[in-house]
Amino acid sequence: MAETLDLSPAADRMTGLLEGIDDDHLDQPTPCDGMPVRVLIDHVLGLSLAFEAAARKDLGAFTDAAPSPGAADLPDDWRTVGRDRLAALRLAWRDPAAWSGPTRAGGLDLPGNIAGLVALDELVVHGWDLAVATGRSYSCTPFEIAACTAFAESITDEQRDAGGLFGPAVPVPDRASDLDRLIGLTGRDPAWAPDGT
């Protein structure tokens, strides 16, 4: 049986972040180039569907292509939709069967345990994106940071240059926190701020 991870803290944290976003935050920039808050929320809603389907091995429309975020797609009740989708995602990955055997996400065939790790990484890193974009503090467990850091470290420079999941790593000081180190590995500046300072 593949090693399983608990996605519940990351899913619950993302739910809290979404519920705390005001409508006047929606057009603010995020650390993801060209993705204001509303577009990043739409991406989170889409990836929640995709990775729930991947956990259940329900291969099809949700798993065959990467979510294509668009601000026009953000439903009026996005907070409720987000809560419900994240709850379903969390529940799907509680099943040990989700972590073994093949599945698919973003059009890529993956072992279940790798798909689960990618789902965790998406929740943790995009949680940071939304927190800093809306001026809130962000923390996660050392276990989550360690798992996501190991994943980010496995992405080669060639994959980064090809425009894959992460851009080129951003150097961070030796004294940087483990979370800042992870954020740098994902191609983000840990010191990013919405106003550019």
N, C-alpha and C positions, 0 to 999 in steps of 0.2 A: 504494500500500500504506500502511495506517495505521501510525503510529509504534507500536512495541512497547516494553513495559517488561519488566524481568526481575523476576518475582515470587519467584524462588528464595530470595533472602536473607530476605524476609519470611516465606515459608512455612517455611523451615528454622528461623528464629528462633521462630516459633509452635510448631513441633514441639518444640524444646528447652524452651520454657516449659511446654507440656503435660506433658512427661516429668518436669519438676521439681516439679510440683504434688503435694503429699501429700494423702492422703485427709482429713486434719484441716483442710485449707484449704477444702474444698468448700462449707462453709456460711458462709464469710466474705463480707462485703459487697464489692462492686466499685463503681467510679465510676458504673456504670449503675444508676440507681434501680430497686430491686425485683429486681435480678438478682444473686443471690449467685454465687460462683465456679462452682458446678456448673451453674447455668442459663446462664451466659456460655459455659462450655465446650460445652454442648449447642448453643448458637447457632453457635459456631465450627464444630462438626461439620456442622451443617446448611448453613451458608453455603459450606462447602467443597464439598459436593455440588452446591449450586445454581450456584456459579460455575464448577465443572468442566463441568457440563452447558451452561452459557451459552457457554463457550469452544468446546465441541464442536458448538454449535448443535443440541443435543439437547433441543429444546423440549418441555416436558411438565410432569409433576407437580413436578419439582424447580425449574423456572424460572417456573411460573405463579403462585406465591404466595411471599411472604416466609417464611423459616424461622420457625416458631413454637416458640421454645425452651420447654422444660419440664423441670424437674429429674427428673421421673419417667421421662423418655426417655433419660437418660444411661446408656449401656450399661456393664456391669461392666468391660469391656475398653476403656474410652474412650481410654486412652493409645495402644493399638495401633490402634484405629479412627481416632483423630486423625492418627497418623503416616501411615497408609495413605491417608486422604482428602487430606491436605495434599500428599503425594507425587503423587497423581493430579491435583490442582489445578495444582501446579507444572508438571507435564508437559503438561497440556492447554494452558496459556498459553504454552508454548514454541513452539507451532505458529503461524507467522505468520498463518495463515488465521483464527485466533481473533480477531485484532485488526481484521479488516475485515468488512464486511457487517453486516446486522442480527442481533440476538440478543435474548434476553429474560432478565431477572433480577428476582426479587421481583414478578413480574407486570407489569413495565414493559418495553416495547420500547425497546431501546437500541442504538446503534451498538456494534460489538465493542470499539472502542478505549475507549469510555466504560465499558463493563462491566468491562474489564480494570482500568481506573483505580479503579473502585469496589471491585473485589476487593482491589487493593493497599491501598486505604484501610482496608478492613475488617480486613485482617491487621495493618497497622501500628498502628491505633488500638486494636483489641481486644487486641493484644499488650501495649500500654502498660497497658490496663485490668487485664489478668491479672497483669502484673508488679507493679504497685503494690499490687494487692489481696493479693498473696502475699509482699510485702516484698522484692522483688528489683529490682536495677537494670535499666535498659532504655535501649538506644540503637539507632539505626538510621542508615542512610546518609544523607548530605546529599541525594542524589538522590531517595530515597524521601520524605524530608520535604518537599522542594520540590514534587514531583509531588502529594502529598497536600494540601499547603497550597494549591496552585493550585485543586485540586478543591474544598476546603472554602470557599475564598473565592468560588467560583462559586455557592454556595447562598445564595439571597436571604433577607432577613428574613421575607418572606411564607412561604416554604417552611419556614423554621425555626418560625415561629409556628403553622403548620398541622400540626406534629408529624411532620415528615419525618425524613430521615436524621439531622439534627443539631438540638439545641436551640439556644436563643439563645447567641451567642458569649459567652465569659467573658473580660473584660478581663485582660490580663497586663501587667506592667511593661515599659517600653521596653527595658530591659536583659535581658528574658527570652530564653532560648535559642530557637533555631528550633523545636525539638521542643515546648517549652512553648507557643510561639505557636500551633503546629498544634493541640495539645491544647485550648487555649482556644477556637480556632475551631470545634472539634467540640462545644462546649457543656460541656466538662469543666473543672474547676479543676485546674491542674497541681500544686497543693499538696495535693490530696486525699490522705487517709490512711485506712486501715481503721478506726482508732480515733476518727476525727473531729477529730483535732488538726491 
